[in-house]
Amino acid sequence: MAIIKLDYVNSYTDVRGKRRHQFRRKGHKKVMIPGRPGSPEFMEVYHALLEKTGGSMLVSEAGANRTKAGTVDAIAVAYYKSDAFKDGLAEATQKAWRNIINRFREFQTPAGRYYGQNSIRDLPAKSIQAFLKGKTANAQKTSLKAIRSFARFAIAEGELVRDPTEAIEIVKAGPKSTGHMTWLEPQIAQYREHHLLGTIARLAIELLLNIAARRQDAHMIGQQHVRVGSDEATASAVTTDQIPLTAESVVLPNSGPARYPVSISSAVRTDS
């Protein structure tokens, strides 16, 4: 296992046998850092403490001179320092891809060996596929982009012969939703059976179905618009001789001459 020695970090084993890491810098408060040295969680806190105490250092440079040449770890350190990474990527992308690549370095083989310790020349596609396994389609896509950029940097540096990500395809994410179900007669009958005449929820569906009112018009209709037996079917009158069910539906206790005081969108919530 590669040993990472970081400036201002004192590592020791406590009385319970747990490995602990303490950030100690003269003139500043001692701080315990969670995680394992080199892990994304650890290095993020370490980097923040360095900058806070006046000694800025890139996360990727920590222990750089102690990584074994030709390993995934060593190439990652070089990639973070490269112009392609520092100047070619937006700051937000740098942060996201650095975290992905660091997690890739921390990923373990079935034998318990960290990917970062392996030679970059021995990086097969199946190792990347194992890292991607279990992630969502979108997370796989983002992770693959980061690793592919890293692999192509290794190729440009002469450390990798071919891109192992070329043979990897990400399954496209399916639709987030199949959409709203279109109600047919059985669903309407079930709704009417549940919401009896005289309820606002029943009023809502009858107005929408029987007079073909638009969504923005239905909630403006009131008792004053009802003309029993009228032949007129305009915006100011609702015919009920041809749709007798509506005549019963629109009569609500104390409804008065004003418009029905309910929005169609909240009607079901009100009486369900």
Summary of the structure (lengths in Angstrom):
residues: 272
radius of gyration: 33.3
end to end distance: 62.1
largest distance: 92.6
contacts: 714
relative contact order: 0.07
helix: 46%
strand: 8%
